[in-house]
Amino acid sequence: MTTDGNRSSRASDDPYALALRAGHGPVYLRLADGRRIVMPVHRWFAHPTVADESVLDRCVGPVLDVGCGPGRLCRALLRRGVFALGVDVARRAAAHTVALGGIAVCRSVFDRLPAEGGWQTLLLIDGNIGIGGDPRALLRRCVQLTAPTGLLLVEVDPEDVEERGAARFEDAHGHEGPPFPWARLGAPALHRIAEDLALDIAEQWVHGHRRFLVLGRRTPAPRR
């Protein structure tokens, strides 16, 4: 997970950075309305789950893992012989990925990235459809990064939700990190945005409490 928020804040003040350093939580996402969502830090550092494997099975290289965190997915793809690059704004996340045998760069998805327009698969997993607080702008950028035949593999909220606003990371003692723009999106909202961006839903599936969709550019109708 990555926030694409204030990269100038001190890591020592940020519960997210501290959780990455420790390799475990608890760390929470505090939403603008006061709700608090526990972040699955243990999953970010563990081996891919069966649900994760269902994503990896659909990846065609080269793969760009946006908001890679400690890099469990891009590292698993490399072990499968599929080239994958992780991208994360958190220096510690990118460093973890590299230290554990992956490949990653510390950048925003909105920065200039390697091989723009050439990625065959782009991953937005672990809630990363919320990066930047504007899923429409994020998906538009992701389309720019992928090849014409490329696919976007997106994990959405299991609930029918469409929320945008500021959020913060918070530890168990209530210590907060800096605010950043964030969004939560369910499948119906993603369908609507995909339609506006001329993207087709190629596939969707549910594994346990997690829900995934595959998006691709719409194929023009053949001329008669």
C-alpha positions in Angstrom: 0.0 0.0 0.0 1.2 3.5 -0.7 -0.5 6.9 0.0 1.2 9.2 -2.5 0.8 11.8 0.2 3.3 14.2 1.9 6.6 12.7 1.1 8.5 15.4 3.1 7.1 14.3 6.5 9.6 12.7 8.8 9.4 8.9 8.8 9.9 8.9 12.6 6.5 10.7 12.9 4.6 8.4 10.6 3.0 5.3 12.0 3.0 3.7 8.5 6.7 4.1 8.2 7.2 2.7 11.7 5.1 -0.3 10.9 7.2 -0.9 7.8 10.3 -0.7 9.9 8.9 -3.1 12.5 7.4 -5.5 9.9 4.1 -5.7 11.8 1.2 -3.6 13.1 -1.1 -2.5 14.5 -1.5 0.5 12.3 -4.8 2.0 11.3 -6.2 4.2 8.5 -8.2 7.0 10.1 -10.8 8.3 7.7 -12.2 11.9 7.7 -15.5 10.8 9.3 -13.7 9.2 12.2 -13.8 5.6 11.1 -10.7 3.5 11.7 -9.7 0.7 9.5 -7.0 -1.8 10.5 -4.2 -2.2 7.9 -3.1 -5.8 7.2 0.6 -5.2 7.7 1.1 -8.9 8.5 -0.1 -9.7 5.0 2.2 -7.2 3.3 5.2 -9.0 4.9 4.0 -12.6 4.5 4.1 -15.0 1.6 1.4 -14.4 -0.9 -2.0 -15.7 0.2 -4.2 -17.9 -2.0 -6.1 -14.7 -2.9 -2.8 -13.1 -3.9 -2.0 -16.2 -6.0 -5.2 -15.7 -7.9 -3.9 -12.3 -8.9 -0.4 -13.5 -9.7 -1.8 -16.3 -12.0 -3.3 -13.6 -14.2 -0.2 -11.5 -14.6 1.7 -11.3 -17.9 5.0 -9.7 -17.9 6.3 -7.2 -17.7 4.4 -6.2 -14.6 4.3 -2.9 -12.7 3.2 -3.2 -9.1 1.9 0.3 -8.0 2.1 0.8 -4.3 4.2 -2.3 -3.9 4.8 -1.9 -0.1 7.4 -4.4 1.0 7.1 -6.1 -2.4 5.5 -9.5 -1.7 3.8 -9.6 -5.1 6.6 -8.3 -7.4 9.0 -10.6 -5.6 6.7 -13.6 -6.1 6.4 -12.8 -9.8 10.2 -12.7 -10.1 10.4 -16.1 -8.5 7.9 -17.3 -11.2 10.2 -15.9 -13.9 7.9 -12.9 -14.6 9.7 -9.5 -14.7 8.0 -7.2 -12.2 8.9 -3.7 -10.9 7.6 -2.3 -7.7 6.8 1.4 -7.3 6.2 3.0 -3.9 6.6 6.6 -2.5 7.7 5.2 0.9 11.5 4.8 0.8 11.4 2.1 3.4 8.9 0.1 1.4 11.1 0.2 -1.8 14.2 -0.6 0.3 12.4 -3.6 1.8 11.5 -4.9 -1.6 15.1 -4.6 -2.9 16.6 -6.1 0.3 14.3 -9.1 0.0 15.3 -9.8 -3.6 12.8 -7.7 -5.6 13.2 -4.7 -7.9 11.6 -1.3 -6.9 11.9 2.4 -7.4 10.9 5.0 -4.8 8.5 7.2 -6.9 4.9 8.3 -7.2 2.9 6.6 -9.9 2.4 10.1 -11.3 6.1 10.7 -11.7 8.1 9.7 -14.8 8.5 5.9 -14.7 10.5 3.3 -16.6 9.0 1.8 -19.8 5.9 4.0 -19.9 3.4 2.6 -22.3 5.0 -0.8 -22.3 3.7 -2.6 -19.2 1.5 -5.6 -20.0 0.1 -5.9 -16.5 -0.4 -3.1 -13.8 -1.3 -4.0 -10.3 -3.5 -1.9 -7.9 -3.8 -4.3 -5.0 -4.3 -3.8 -1.3 -6.6 -0.8 -1.7 -4.2 1.1 -3.9 -7.1 2.2 -6.1 -7.3 4.9 -3.5 -3.9 6.4 -4.3 -4.1 10.2 -4.7 -7.8 10.3 -3.7 -9.0 10.4 -7.3 -9.5 6.9 -8.8 -10.4 8.4 -12.2 -7.2 10.3 -12.5 -5.2 7.3 -11.2 -6.8 4.9 -13.7 -6.2 7.4 -16.5 -2.5 7.5 -15.5 -2.3 3.7 -15.3 -3.7 3.4 -18.8 -0.8 5.7 -20.0 1.7 3.3 -18.4 0.4 0.1 -19.9 0.8 -1.2 -23.5 -2.2 -1.1 -25.8 -2.9 -4.7 -25.0 -2.1 -4.3 -21.3 -4.4 -5.0 -18.4 -5.1 -3.4 -15.0 -5.6 -5.8 -12.1 -7.5 -3.9 -9.4 -8.6 -4.8 -6.0 -11.7 -3.0 -4.8 -13.5 -2.7 -1.5 -15.8 -5.6 -0.9 -18.6 -3.1 -0.1 -20.5 -1.0 -2.6 -18.7 2.2 -1.6 -17.4 5.4 -3.3 -15.6 7.7 -0.9 -13.0 10.4 -1.3 -11.4 12.5 1.4 -8.4 13.0 3.6 -7.0 10.1 5.7 -4.2 9.6 8.2 -2.3 6.6 9.5 -2.6 6.1 13.3 -1.0 3.7 15.7 -2.6 1.9 18.6 -1.8 4.8 20.9 -3.6 7.4 18.7 -0.4 8.9 17.3 -1.2 10.2 13.8 0.8 10.7 10.7 0.3 13.5 8.2 -3.0 13.7 6.2 -3.1 12.5 2.6 -5.9 12.3 0.0 -7.4 8.8 -0.2 -10.4 7.0 -1.8 -12.3 3.8 -1.2 -14.0 2.2 -4.2 -16.3 -0.8 -4.6 -17.0 -2.7 -7.8 -20.1 -0.7 -9.0 -18.2 2.6 -8.8 -15.2 1.1 -10.6 -17.6 -0.1 -13.3 -18.9 3.5 -13.8 -15.4 5.0 -13.9 -14.2 2.3 -16.3 -17.1 3.0 -18.7 -16.3 6.7 -18.7 -12.6 5.9 -19.5 -13.5 3.5 -22.3 -12.2 0.5 -20.3 -13.9 -2.9 -20.4 -14.2 -5.2 -17.4 -12.5 -8.3 -18.8 -12.9 -10.4 -15.6 -13.9 -10.2 -12.0 -13.8 -12.6 -9.1 -14.1 -12.8 -5.4 -11.7 -14.8 -3.1 -12.8 -14.8 0.5 -13.5 -11.2 1.6 -11.4 -9.8 -1.3 -12.7 -8.7 -4.7 -10.7 -8.2 -7.9 -11.4 -6.9 -11.4 -9.4 -6.9 -14.6 -9.7 -3.8 -16.8 -8.5 -3.4 -20.4 -8.8 -0.9 -23.2 -12.1 -1.1 -25.1 -11.7 -2.8 -28.5 -13.2 -0.6 -31.2 -16.2 -2.2 -32.9 -15.3 -3.5 -36.4 -16.4 -1.5 -39.3 -19.2 -2.9 -41.5 
